[in-house]
Amino acid sequence: MLTALASDADRQDAIKQGGAVFAFTLKNAAGETESWNLDLKKEGKVSKGLGEKPTVTLALSDKDFGELAAGKANAQRLFMSGKLKIKGDVMKANKMEPILKKAQSKAKL
């Protein structure tokens, strides 16, 4: 995702669409967790940790996040099935999926 938004124009567009700091807490199969944040409020960059005052925090398994980022899973379905927990501004969480979709279309895998 980070390399897909590498151009300044794409980054500015994502900041305009997102307007928030998205934090992700991912859990692997062994039960270990790690957090990252995506600043779409100012810089449009990813960093390790929850960041300073995330607007919304999404907690899910690393497998489900991979499927969500690849467009193989739907955030609303993950949420309704209890696989995605959201803390903070739920309305901002809805803005994440279109940004991921745009990054998918530009990603070179």
N, CA, C and O atoms as CSV, one atom per row, in Angstrom:
chain,resi,resn,atom,element,x,y,z
A,1,MET,N,N,0.829,-1.182,0.000
A,1,MET,CA,C,0.000,0.000,0.000
A,1,MET,C,C,0.874,1.245,0.000
A,1,MET,O,O,0.571,2.202,-0.714
A,2,LEU,N,N,1.941,1.260,0.775
A,2,LEU,CA,C,2.780,2.441,0.872
A,2,LEU,C,C,3.384,2.802,-0.475
A,2,LEU,O,O,3.372,3.971,-0.862
A,3,THR,N,N,3.909,1.824,-1.194
A,3,THR,CA,C,4.506,2.130,-2.490
A,3,THR,C,C,3.453,2.523,-3.504
A,3,THR,O,O,3.754,3.253,-4.448
A,4,ALA,N,N,2.225,2.058,-3.336
A,4,ALA,CA,C,1.159,2.403,-4.274
A,4,ALA,C,C,0.768,3.867,-4.149
A,4,ALA,O,O,0.240,4.445,-5.099
A,5,LEU,N,N,1.014,4.472,-3.001
A,5,LEU,CA,C,0.702,5.883,-2.805
A,5,LEU,C,C,1.992,6.708,-2.755
A,5,LEU,O,O,2.064,7.728,-2.070
A,6,ALA,N,N,3.002,6.253,-3.488
A,6,ALA,CA,C,4.304,6.894,-3.440
A,6,ALA,C,C,4.323,8.253,-4.125
A,6,ALA,O,O,5.091,9.125,-3.717
A,7,SER,N,N,3.503,8.464,-5.153
A,7,SER,CA,C,3.537,9.758,-5.822
A,7,SER,C,C,2.877,10.804,-4.935
A,7,SER,O,O,1.949,10.502,-4.185
A,8,ASP,N,N,3.361,12.027,-5.028
A,8,ASP,CA,C,2.834,13.098,-4.198
A,8,ASP,C,C,1.358,13.353,-4.486
A,8,ASP,O,O,0.590,13.628,-3.564
A,9,ALA,N,N,0.952,13.266,-5.748
A,9,ALA,CA,C,-0.451,13.501,-6.114
A,9,ALA,C,C,-1.357,12.444,-5.483
A,9,ALA,O,O,-2.420,12.772,-4.957
A,10,ASP,N,N,-0.936,11.172,-5.534
A,10,ASP,CA,C,-1.728,10.095,-4.922
A,10,ASP,C,C,-1.816,10.283,-3.411
A,10,ASP,O,O,-2.869,10.078,-2.809
A,11,ARG,N,N,-0.697,10.675,-2.809
A,11,ARG,CA,C,-0.666,10.881,-1.363
A,11,ARG,C,C,-1.607,12.031,-0.975
A,11,ARG,O,O,-2.371,11.907,-0.018
A,12,GLN,N,N,-1.553,13.126,-1.700
A,12,GLN,CA,C,-2.428,14.266,-1.402
A,12,GLN,C,C,-3.901,13.902,-1.581
A,12,GLN,O,O,-4.754,14.346,-0.812
A,13,ASP,N,N,-4.193,13.091,-2.600
A,13,ASP,CA,C,-5.564,12.649,-2.829
A,13,ASP,C,C,-6.044,11.767,-1.672
A,13,ASP,O,O,-7.182,11.899,-1.220
A,14,ALA,N,N,-5.178,10.873,-1.196
A,14,ALA,CA,C,-5.535,9.998,-0.070
A,14,ALA,C,C,-5.755,10.814,1.200
A,14,ALA,O,O,-6.652,10.508,1.986
A,15,ILE,N,N,-4.937,11.857,1.407
A,15,ILE,CA,C,-5.101,12.725,2.573
A,15,ILE,C,C,-6.446,13.454,2.480
A,15,ILE,O,O,-7.166,13.577,3.471
A,16,LYS,N,N,-6.769,13.933,1.279
A,16,LYS,CA,C,-8.045,14.636,1.072
A,16,LYS,C,C,-9.224,13.700,1.339
A,16,LYS,O,O,-10.207,14.103,1.961
A,17,GLN,N,N,-9.129,12.449,0.870
A,17,GLN,CA,C,-10.211,11.471,1.066
A,17,GLN,C,C,-10.309,11.023,2.517
A,17,GLN,O,O,-11.405,10.940,3.071
A,18,GLY,N,N,-9.157,10.732,3.137
A,18,GLY,CA,C,-9.150,10.152,4.484
A,18,GLY,C,C,-9.350,11.166,5.584
A,18,GLY,O,O,-10.260,11.031,6.403
A,19,GLY,N,N,-8.499,12.188,5.609
A,19,GLY,CA,C,-8.598,13.234,6.617
A,19,GLY,C,C,-8.540,12.737,8.046
A,19,GLY,O,O,-9.185,13.308,8.926
A,20,ALA,N,N,-7.769,11.671,8.293
A,20,ALA,CA,C,-7.728,11.081,9.636
A,20,ALA,C,C,-6.437,10.291,9.809
A,20,ALA,O,O,-5.707,10.041,8.851
A,21,VAL,N,N,-6.177,9.909,11.040
A,21,VAL,CA,C,-5.072,9.000,11.337
A,21,VAL,C,C,-5.705,7.642,11.618
A,21,VAL,O,O,-6.468,7.482,12.571
A,22,PHE,N,N,-5.379,6.671,10.775
A,22,PHE,CA,C,-5.904,5.314,10.910
A,22,PHE,C,C,-4.851,4.452,11.594
A,22,PHE,O,O,-3.710,4.381,11.137
A,23,ALA,N,N,-5.227,3.803,12.678
A,23,ALA,CA,C,-4.327,2.881,13.370
A,23,ALA,C,C,-4.838,1.463,13.132
A,23,ALA,O,O,-6.043,1.217,13.093
A,24,PHE,N,N,-3.900,0.547,12.974
A,24,PHE,CA,C,-4.227,-0.857,12.746
A,24,PHE,C,C,-3.500,-1.682,13.791
A,24,PHE,O,O,-2.286,-1.559,13.956
A,25,THR,N,N,-4.241,-2.523,14.496
A,25,THR,CA,C,-3.636,-3.481,15.411
A,25,THR,C,C,-3.935,-4.854,14.833
A,25,THR,O,O,-5.086,-5.283,14.752
A,26,LEU,N,N,-2.860,-5.531,14.432
A,26,LEU,CA,C,-3.003,-6.826,13.771
A,26,LEU,C,C,-2.509,-7.932,14.681
A,26,LEU,O,O,-1.510,-7.780,15.384
A,27,LYS,N,N,-3.231,-9.056,14.658
A,27,LYS,CA,C,-2.873,-10.214,15.484
A,27,LYS,C,C,-2.550,-11.375,14.560
A,27,LYS,O,O,-3.312,-11.679,13.643
A,28,ASN,N,N,-1.406,-12.030,14.808
A,28,ASN,CA,C,-1.055,-13.193,13.986
A,28,ASN,C,C,-1.624,-14.470,14.594
A,28,ASN,O,O,-2.260,-14.434,15.648
A,29,ALA,N,N,-1.394,-15.595,13.927
A,29,ALA,CA,C,-1.957,-16.882,14.366
A,29,ALA,C,C,-1.447,-17.295,15.749
A,29,ALA,O,O,-2.119,-18.042,16.459
A,30,ALA,N,N,-0.259,-16.809,16.131
A,30,ALA,CA,C,0.306,-17.140,17.438
A,30,ALA,C,C,-0.257,-16.244,18.546
A,30,ALA,O,O,0.073,-16.431,19.718
A,31,GLY,N,N,-1.103,-15.273,18.185
A,31,GLY,CA,C,-1.700,-14.389,19.170
A,31,GLY,C,C,-0.889,-13.143,19.463
A,31,GLY,O,O,-1.260,-12.355,20.333
A,32,GLU,N,N,0.223,-12.950,18.746
A,32,GLU,CA,C,1.056,-11.760,18.942
A,32,GLU,C,C,0.445,-10.588,18.175
A,32,GLU,O,O,-0.074,-10.763,17.072
A,33,THR,N,N,0.510,-9.394,18.766
A,33,THR,CA,C,-0.048,-8.224,18.103
A,33,THR,C,C,1.042,-7.207,17.780
A,33,THR,O,O,2.069,-7.124,18.454
A,34,GLU,N,N,0.782,-6.447,16.738
A,34,GLU,CA,C,1.667,-5.360,16.314
A,34,GLU,C,C,0.770,-4.261,15.775
A,34,GLU,O,O,-0.278,-4.540,15.192
A,35,SER,N,N,1.177,-3.006,15.968
A,35,SER,CA,C,0.361,-1.888,15.512
A,35,SER,C,C,1.121,-0.993,14.544
A,35,SER,O,O,2.339,-0.836,14.638
A,36,TRP,N,N,0.376,-0.411,13.614
A,36,TRP,CA,C,0.881,0.565,12.663
A,36,TRP,C,C,-0.148,1.668,12.551
A,36,TRP,O,O,-1.308,1.491,12.923
A,37,ASN,N,N,0.287,2.820,12.030
A,37,ASN,CA,C,-0.669,3.880,11.765
A,37,ASN,C,C,-0.411,4.479,10.397
A,37,ASN,O,O,0.723,4.532,9.920
A,38,LEU,N,N,-1.483,4.926,9.786
A,38,LEU,CA,C,-1.450,5.554,8.476
A,38,LEU,C,C,-1.967,6.968,8.667
A,38,LEU,O,O,-3.155,7.180,8.911
A,39,ASP,N,N,-1.062,7.936,8.553
A,39,ASP,CA,C,-1.417,9.335,8.753
A,39,ASP,C,C,-1.965,9.912,7.454
A,39,ASP,O,O,-1.205,10.290,6.562
A,40,LEU,N,N,-3.280,9.975,7.354
A,40,LEU,CA,C,-3.921,10.608,6.197
A,40,LEU,C,C,-4.559,11.928,6.638
A,40,LEU,O,O,-5.584,12.362,6.113
A,41,LYS,N,N,-3.910,12.541,7.621
A,41,LYS,CA,C,-4.349,13.849,8.087
A,41,LYS,C,C,-3.353,14.912,7.635
A,41,LYS,O,O,-3.741,16.008,7.230
A,42,LYS,N,N,-2.052,14.574,7.711
A,42,LYS,CA,C,-1.011,15.545,7.374
A,42,LYS,C,C,-0.031,15.028,6.323
A,42,LYS,O,O,0.132,15.643,5.270
A,43,GLU,N,N,0.625,13.894,6.609
A,43,GLU,CA,C,1.770,13.471,5.806
A,43,GLU,C,C,1.496,12.378,4.779
A,43,GLU,O,O,2.184,12.306,3.761
A,44,GLY,N,N,0.507,11.532,5.029
A,44,GLY,CA,C,0.265,10.420,4.117
A,44,GLY,C,C,1.316,9.335,4.228
A,44,GLY,O,O,1.708,8.743,3.222
A,45,LYS,N,N,1.777,9.067,5.443
A,45,LYS,CA,C,2.836,8.072,5.660
A,45,LYS,C,C,2.411,7.022,6.673
A,45,LYS,O,O,1.552,7.251,7.525
A,46,VAL,N,N,3.048,5.858,6.547
A,46,VAL,CA,C,2.820,4.747,7.469
A,46,VAL,C,C,3.967,4.708,8.468
A,46,VAL,O,O,5.128,4.852,8.084
A,47,SER,N,N,3.653,4.513,9.748
A,47,SER,CA,C,4.689,4.303,10.751
A,47,SER,C,C,4.257,3.241,11.741
A,47,SER,O,O,3.075,2.926,11.874
A,48,LYS,N,N,5.243,2.700,12.427
A,48,LYS,CA,C,4.984,1.646,13.402
A,48,LYS,C,C,4.403,2.253,14.675
A,48,LYS,O,O,4.762,3.363,15.066
A,49,GLY,N,N,3.519,1.525,15.303
A,49,GLY,CA,C,2.879,1.981,16.536
A,49,GLY,C,C,1.522,2.599,16.240
A,49,GLY,O,O,1.158,2.792,15.080
A,50,LEU,N,N,0.782,2.906,17.289
A,50,LEU,CA,C,-0.560,3.473,17.122
A,50,LEU,C,C,-0.534,4.932,16.690
A,50,LEU,O,O,-1.531,5.449,16.185
A,51,GLY,N,N,0.598,5.598,16.885
A,51,GLY,CA,C,0.675,7.010,16.537
A,51,GLY,C,C,0.067,7.856,17.639
A,51,GLY,O,O,-0.419,7.342,18.646
A,52,GLU,N,N,0.102,9.161,17.427
A,52,GLU,CA,C,-0.425,10.085,18.417
A,52,GLU,C,C,-1.895,10.360,18.140
A,52,GLU,O,O,-2.241,10.929,17.104
A,53,LYS,N,N,-2.748,9.962,19.052
A,53,LYS,CA,C,-4.197,10.165,18.959
A,53,LYS,C,C,-4.790,9.740,17.613
A,53,LYS,O,O,-5.208,10.591,16.828
A,54,PRO,N,N,-4.829,8.435,17.341
A,54,PRO,CA,C,-5.475,8.001,16.097
A,54,PRO,C,C,-6.962,8.352,16.099
A,54,PRO,O,O,-7.625,8.290,17.134
A,55,THR,N,N,-7.470,8.719,14.932
A,55,THR,CA,C,-8.883,9.050,14.785
A,55,THR,C,C,-9.729,7.794,14.925
A,55,THR,O,O,-10.804,7.806,15.523
A,56,VAL,N,N,-9.211,6.707,14.355
A,56,VAL,CA,C,-9.910,5.426,14.403
A,56,VAL,C,C,-8.871,4.306,14.467
A,56,VAL,O,O,-7.831,4.368,13.811
A,57,THR,N,N,-9.167,3.290,15.264
A,57,THR,CA,C,-8.283,2.126,15.375
A,57,THR,C,C,-9.054,0.895,14.928
A,57,THR,O,O,-10.156,0.624,15.404
A,58,LEU,N,N,-8.453,0.155,14.006
A,58,LEU,CA,C,-9.055,-1.078,13.496
A,58,LEU,C,C,-8.222,-2.250,13.995
A,58,LEU,O,O,-7.007,-2.278,13.798
A,59,ALA,N,N,-8.862,-3.207,14.635
A,59,ALA,CA,C,-8.177,-4.386,15.156
A,59,ALA,C,C,-8.720,-5.613,14.428
A,59,ALA,O,O,-9.928,-5.849,14.401
A,60,LEU,N,N,-7.802,-6.394,13.834
A,60,LEU,CA,C,-8.184,-7.594,13.106
A,60,LEU,C,C,-6.964,-8.488,12.953
A,60,LEU,O,O,-5.854,-8.101,13.318
A,61,SER,N,N,-7.169,-9.675,12.416
A,61,SER,CA,C,-6.055,-10.601,12.233
A,61,SER,C,C,-5.220,-10.149,11.034
A,61,SER,O,O,-5.706,-9.453,10.143
A,62,ASP,N,N,-3.955,-10.562,11.038
A,62,ASP,CA,C,-3.090,-10.207,9.910
A,62,ASP,C,C,-3.611,-10.823,8.608
A,62,ASP,O,O,-3.474,-10.234,7.536
A,63,LYS,N,N,-4.204,-12.005,8.713
A,63,LYS,CA,C,-4.764,-12.674,7.536
A,63,LYS,C,C,-5.930,-11.868,6.955
A,63,LYS,O,O,-5.995,-11.638,5.747
A,64,ASP,N,N,-6.850,-11.440,7.830
A,64,ASP,CA,C,-7.997,-10.654,7.369
A,64,ASP,C,C,-7.558,-9.299,6.812
A,64,ASP,O,O,-8.135,-8.817,5.838
A,65,PHE,N,N,-6.544,-8.683,7.422
A,65,PHE,CA,C,-6.046,-7.408,6.903
A,65,PHE,C,C,-5.452,-7.591,5.511
A,65,PHE,O,O,-5.668,-6.765,4.624
A,66,GLY,N,N,-4.704,-8.673,5.323
A,66,GLY,CA,C,-4.129,-8.960,4.007
A,66,GLY,C,C,-5.208,-9.123,2.955
A,66,GLY,O,O,-5.072,-8.627,1.837
A,67,GLU,N,N,-6.279,-9.816,3.308
A,67,GLU,CA,C,-7.392,-10.003,2.376
A,67,GLU,C,C,-8.129,-8.688,2.118
A,67,GLU,O,O,-8.553,-8.420,0.994
A,68,LEU,N,N,-8.278,-7.873,3.155
A,68,LEU,CA,C,-8.928,-6.570,3.004
A,68,LEU,C,C,-8.096,-5.659,2.096
A,68,LEU,O,O,-8.635,-5.011,1.199
A,69,ALA,N,N,-6.798,-5.616,2.331
A,69,ALA,CA,C,-5.908,-4.771,1.519
A,69,ALA,C,C,-5.840,-5.251,0.069
A,69,ALA,O,O,-5.646,-4.449,-0.844
A,70,ALA,N,N,-5.999,-6.562,-0.139
A,70,ALA,CA,C,-5.950,-7.122,-1.493
A,70,ALA,C,C,-7.304,-7.055,-2.200
A,70,ALA,O,O,-7.411,-7.419,-3.371
A,71,GLY,N,N,-8.332,-6.593,-1.495
A,71,GLY,CA,C,-9.660,-6.497,-2.094
A,71,GLY,C,C,-10.432,-7.804,-2.077
A,71,GLY,O,O,-11.453,-7.925,-2.754
A,72,LYS,N,N,-9.964,-8.778,-1.318
A,72,LYS,CA,C,-10.621,-10.090,-1.259
A,72,LYS,C,C,-11.608,-10.197,-0.095
A,72,LYS,O,O,-12.352,-11.172,0.012
A,73,ALA,N,N,-11.605,-9.176,0.780
A,73,ALA,CA,C,-12.530,-9.165,1.926
A,73,ALA,C,C,-13.220,-7.807,1.976
A,73,ALA,O,O,-12.694,-6.809,1.482
A,74,ASN,N,N,-14.385,-7.785,2.571
A,74,ASN,CA,C,-15.178,-6.573,2.701
A,74,ASN,C,C,-15.168,-6.142,4.165
A,74,ASN,O,O,-15.458,-6.948,5.050
A,75,ALA,N,N,-14.835,-4.877,4.426
A,75,ALA,CA,C,-14.725,-4.380,5.800
A,75,ALA,C,C,-16.039,-4.516,6.568
A,75,ALA,O,O,-16.034,-4.885,7.742
A,76,GLN,N,N,-17.160,-4.221,5.917
A,76,GLN,CA,C,-18.445,-4.320,6.613
A,76,GLN,C,C,-18.757,-5.756,7.007
A,76,GLN,O,O,-19.281,-6.009,8.091
A,77,ARG,N,N,-18.434,-6.691,6.126
A,77,ARG,CA,C,-18.675,-8.111,6.466
A,77,ARG,C,C,-17.772,-8.554,7.608
A,77,ARG,O,O,-18.207,-9.281,8.502
A,78,LEU,N,N,-16.500,-8.112,7.579
A,78,LEU,CA,C,-15.588,-8.460,8.668
A,78,LEU,C,C,-16.105,-7.891,9.993
A,78,LEU,O,O,-16.052,-8.557,11.027
A,79,PHE,N,N,-16.600,-6.658,9.950
A,79,PHE,CA,C,-17.118,-6.018,11.159
A,79,PHE,C,C,-18.354,-6.755,11.680
A,79,PHE,O,O,-18.452,-7.054,12.870
A,80,MET,N,N,-19.289,-7.041,10.784
A,80,MET,CA,C,-20.531,-7.703,11.189
A,80,MET,C,C,-20.294,-9.114,11.720
A,80,MET,O,O,-21.062,-9.605,12.547
A,81,SER,N,N,-19.230,-9.769,11.246
A,81,SER,CA,C,-18.933,-11.123,11.718
A,81,SER,C,C,-18.050,-11.116,12.973
A,81,SER,O,O,-17.711,-12.175,13.501
A,82,GLY,N,N,-17.678,-9.920,13.446
A,82,GLY,CA,C,-16.868,-9.815,14.657
A,82,GLY,C,C,-15.381,-9.964,14.420
A,82,GLY,O,O,-14.609,-9.981,15.379
A,83,LYS,N,N,-14.955,-10.071,13.175
A,83,LYS,CA,C,-13.534,-10.232,12.864
A,83,LYS,C,C,-12.793,-8.900,12.817
A,83,LYS,O,O,-11.562,-8.871,12.852
A,84,LEU,N,N,-13.531,-7.805,12.737
A,84,LEU,CA,C,-12.959,-6.461,12.713
A,84,LEU,C,C,-13.584,-5.655,13.838
A,84,LEU,O,O,-14.802,-5.493,13.903
A,85,LYS,N,N,-12.732,-5.152,14.722
A,85,LYS,CA,C,-13.182,-4.306,15.826
A,85,LYS,C,C,-12.754,-2.875,15.501
A,85,LYS,O,O,-11.634,-2.639,15.049
A,86,ILE,N,N,-13.654,-1.931,15.735
A,86,ILE,CA,C,-13.371,-0.532,15.432
A,86,ILE,C,C,-13.528,0.286,16.700
A,86,ILE,O,O,-14.532,0.181,17.404
A,87,LYS,N,N,-12.511,1.111,16.983
A,87,LYS,CA,C,-12.547,1.995,18.139
A,87,LYS,C,C,-12.318,3.417,17.622
A,87,LYS,O,O,-11.372,3.662,16.873
A,88,GLY,N,N,-13.169,4.338,18.014
A,88,GLY,CA,C,-13.030,5.720,17.561
A,88,GLY,C,C,-14.109,6.075,16.557
A,88,GLY,O,O,-15.240,5.599,16.663
A,89,ASP,N,N,-13.773,6.901,15.589
A,89,ASP,CA,C,-14.714,7.439,14.617
A,89,ASP,C,C,-15.052,6.393,13.541
A,89,ASP,O,O,-14.304,6.201,12.583
A,90,VAL,N,N,-16.186,5.732,13.727
A,90,VAL,CA,C,-16.610,4.670,12.809
A,90,VAL,C,C,-16.840,5.216,11.394
A,90,VAL,O,O,-16.570,4.524,10.413
A,91,MET,N,N,-17.329,6.436,11.289
A,91,MET,CA,C,-17.576,7.023,9.967
A,91,MET,C,C,-16.267,7.199,9.193
A,91,MET,O,O,-16.241,7.021,7.975
A,92,LYS,N,N,-15.199,7.541,9.880
A,92,LYS,CA,C,-13.889,7.657,9.216
A,92,LYS,C,C,-13.398,6.284,8.764
A,92,LYS,O,O,-12.719,6.167,7.743
A,93,ALA,N,N,-13.742,5.249,9.524
A,93,ALA,CA,C,-13.337,3.893,9.150
A,93,ALA,C,C,-13.896,3.525,7.779
A,93,ALA,O,O,-13.255,2.797,7.021
A,94,ASN,N,N,-15.080,4.025,7.461
A,94,ASN,CA,C,-15.679,3.761,6.150
A,94,ASN,C,C,-14.876,4.364,5.004
A,94,ASN,O,O,-14.998,3.908,3.867
A,95,LYS,N,N,-14.067,5.367,5.273
A,95,LYS,CA,C,-13.270,6.026,4.233
A,95,LYS,C,C,-12.040,5.205,3.843
A,95,LYS,O,O,-11.420,5.462,2.811
A,96,MET,N,N,-11.691,4.222,4.668
A,96,MET,CA,C,-10.468,3.449,4.426
A,96,MET,C,C,-10.583,2.528,3.212
A,96,MET,O,O,-9.628,2.394,2.448
A,97,GLU,N,N,-11.724,1.902,3.031
A,97,GLU,CA,C,-11.870,0.921,1.947
A,97,GLU,C,C,-11.657,1.518,0.554
A,97,GLU,O,O,-10.944,0.911,-0.245
A,98,PRO,N,N,-12.244,2.687,0.220
A,98,PRO,CA,C,-11.977,3.265,-1.105
A,98,PRO,C,C,-10.505,3.628,-1.311
A,98,PRO,O,O,-9.989,3.534,-2.425
A,99,ILE,N,N,-9.832,4.043,-0.235
A,99,ILE,CA,C,-8.406,4.375,-0.336
A,99,ILE,C,C,-7.603,3.110,-0.623
A,99,ILE,O,O,-6.686,3.130,-1.444
A,100,LEU,N,N,-7.944,2.005,0.054
A,100,LEU,CA,C,-7.274,0.734,-0.215
A,100,LEU,C,C,-7.515,0.276,-1.650
A,100,LEU,O,O,-6.607,-0.239,-2.303
A,101,LYS,N,N,-8.735,0.465,-2.138
A,101,LYS,CA,C,-9.051,0.059,-3.508
A,101,LYS,C,C,-8.220,0.832,-4.528
A,101,LYS,O,O,-7.753,0.270,-5.518
A,102,LYS,N,N,-8.043,2.140,-4.270
A,102,LYS,CA,C,-7.232,2.945,-5.179
A,102,LYS,C,C,-5.770,2.479,-5.148
A,102,LYS,O,O,-5.109,2.411,-6.184
A,103,ALA,N,N,-5.283,2.163,-3.956
A,103,ALA,CA,C,-3.903,1.689,-3.823
A,103,ALA,C,C,-3.731,0.355,-4.536
A,103,ALA,O,O,-2.680,0.111,-5.129
A,104,GLN,N,N,-4.756,-0.527,-4.492
A,104,GLN,CA,C,-4.680,-1.820,-5.174
A,104,GLN,C,C,-4.529,-1.621,-6.667
A,104,GLN,O,O,-3.744,-2.318,-7.311
A,105,SER,N,N,-5.265,-0.687,-7.219
A,105,SER,CA,C,-5.238,-0.485,-8.672
A,105,SER,C,C,-3.896,0.046,-9.137
A,105,SER,O,O,-3.552,-0.103,-10.309
A,106,LYS,N,N,-3.135,0.657,-8.258
A,106,LYS,CA,C,-1.835,1.222,-8.623
A,106,LYS,C,C,-0.677,0.307,-8.209
A,106,LYS,O,O,0.445,0.473,-8.687
A,107,ALA,N,N,-0.943,-0.644,-7.333
A,107,ALA,CA,C,0.130,-1.517,-6.840
A,107,ALA,C,C,0.630,-2.438,-7.934
A,107,ALA,O,O,-0.135,-2.946,-8.754
A,108,LYS,N,N,1.934,-2.636,-7.922
A,108,LYS,CA,C,2.550,-3.554,-8.881
A,108,LYS,C,C,3.052,-4.749,-8.104
A,108,LYS,O,O,4.080,-4.674,-7.431
A,109,LEU,N,N,2.337,-5.844,-8.195
A,109,LEU,CA,C,2.713,-7.053,-7.455
A,109,LEU,C,C,3.385,-8.052,-8.367
A,109,LEU,O,O,3.772,-9.132,-7.920
